[in-house]
Amino acid sequence: MKQNRFGTVSAEDAAAFDRDGVVCLRNVLTPDEIEHLRTAVRKQMDQLGVSATGYDFEALARQVWDTSKPVETGGANRFDMQAMKELVLSDADSRPLLEEGEASEDGLFFYDVAAWKRDTGLREVAFDSILPSIAAELLGANYVNFWEDTTFVKAPHTRQKTAFHQDLAYFQIEGEQCVIVWIPLDPANSENGTMQYVRGSHKWNETYAPNVFVSQTPIASSPEKRCPDIEAYPHKYDIVSFDVQPGDVIIHHVMTVHGAGGNPSDHWRRAVSFRYCGDKIRYRDRMGAIQQVGVTHKLRDGDRLFASDYPMVWPKPWPGLLLADLYQQPETMTGSGD
């Protein structure tokens, strides 16, 4: 297999990423690294109902479509979910996005963010695994900043799909030199909700408004256009998915349109995603972007991502340096230790 200048990605995989906007790489992470991520996710899920950032989108979707009840999110307060409900119900084109089958109270679509700020194990994978080097190669970047991590868990018998969307307008960035690494912690396939990507959509030269995940309804404050209704007309698009095992990763371009099925199976589908930005990315306080958790920077539009909120994870000052150990937890995150 021909290797590139960093020796982390084959020439064939680099070409596939450039052509398709997504590539699946096999056996990238070690069993110990996967276990670090599982432990971090388990800690997050244990705080559901108490955490300010953890949500069950399956339960929220049921509440959104039940017009007789307000939205209840426990201790989670990152989003105004009642306003989201009103937005979805006011959208003439919105509809539930559910796998076929009988209604079940067993499902869970768990979402949380920013575990890297308090979990050493997850930080080791984000900073000190081979992933930053892979991101640098695919992006052709001179250096790489870590942007954020997100957790997505679909429990068995979860009917809720993830609406097709594009990531760029969710982030406070300008530029396209950004990748998202989707890391399965369980075997994932079409039966339990693996990711689905519209091949080549990163070259459409379109920026789409963020949506609310449980519906195609775009966030009202975004000036961007609505993402196409791919769920209604899947035959019109070149949709690709990958059967993956723990250790594999799927990497997509920030402009690639993607979504996911529900999980009607009897098996869990846990996953973590990492976002990496190259040296051409600049900060932009984008209208409609989701506000990040616990950021302390004072960056202005057009600034490079030179802030402790966006650690530079590649290249390292010297080989073997473990960046995760150097991270200093900000005071805003104190009390949420490992």
Secondary structure, 3 states (H helix, E strand, C coil): CCECCCCCCEHHHHHHHHHHCEEEECCCCCHHHHHHHHHHHHHHHHCCCCCCCCEEHHHHHHHHHCCCCCCCCCCCCCCCHHHHHHHHHCCCCCCCCECCCCCCCCCCEEEEECHHHCCHHHHHHHHHCCHHHHHHHHHCCCCEEEEEEEEEEECCCECECEEEECCHHHCCEECCCEEEEEEECCCECCCCCCEEEECCHHHCCCCECCECCCCCCECCCCCCECCCCCCCCHHHCCEEECCECCCCEEEEECCCCEEECCECCCCCEEEEEEEEEECCCEECCCCCCCCCCCCCCCCCCCCCCCCCCCCEEECCCCCCCCHHHHCCCCHHHCCCCC
